Amino acid sequence: MERSELVAVIDRSIVEVRQGEVPGLTEEVRLMEDLHFDSTAILELLMSLEDSLNIEIDAETLSMDYFASVGSLADYLTTMLGAPA
């Protein structure tokens, strides 16, 4: 999966969790500071991504650093999926 496709999946999952469009969503958008995601929203985002990407994410191995921004989450998922960066 290309990075742009992966970012689009993340964007769709964010829209699903927030239950509405997020104008100006880029890789630089910070999930907690800019979108005000809390731990519940992060968990919902993970579940949405698992469904969308047909993967299983082990919450025990996650670092909150992966959720610093859309880009850092894309980096984590790229590594996890073994996709080219």
N, C-alpha and C positions, 0 to 999 in steps of 0.2 A: 504494500500500500504506500503510495506517495505521501510525503509529508502534508501536502495541501489537502489531500483527501482525509487524512487523519485529523487535521485541524478542523475540517468541515464537520467531521463526526463529533468532535469535542464541542464545537459551536452548537450543533443540533441538540446535544445532550444538555448543555447549559440552558438553552431555550426551554427545553422540556422541564428541567428542574425549577427554573424561575417562572415557568408558565407564562412566558411572554418573550417577545423579541428583545435583544440587547443591542442597541445601536452602537456602532463603532467597535465591535468586538474584534480585537487583533491579538496576536501572540503576546503582546506586552501587557494586556489587561490582567490585573492581579485578582485572583479569585476571592480572596478574603477582604482585601482593602477596597478594591473598586466595586466588586459585585456583592460584597457583604455576605459571603458564604460562611456559614458556621459548620460545625462538625456534622450536623444532620444533612445539610445541603451537600457537603462533600460525599457523604455516604450515598445519597441519592444519585449524585453524579457518577460515582463508581458503579453503581448498579445499572444505570443507564448505559454507561460505556461497555460494561460486560455484555449487556444484551445486544447493543449495536455492533460490537466487534466480535461477538461470539467467543469471548475469552473468560477466564476466571482469574480474578485478581486476589491475591492473598493479602488481606488487610494487615496481617501481622508483620509483613515485610515492608510495608509502606513507610515513607518518611513524609512529613508535612512539607518538606522542601519541594516535593514533586508537585504540590498544589500552589506554589508561589504565583504562578501565572499560567495562562493558556499555553505558552511556549514551553515552560518547564514540564507541564503535564504531557505535552506532545513528545518531548524528549524522552520521558519515562516510558511512554507507550511505544515509541519507536524502538527503544532498547528491548522492551519486553516482547514485542512482536518480531524482533530481528529484522525490521525493515530498514531500508537505506535512509540515512538522515537527509 
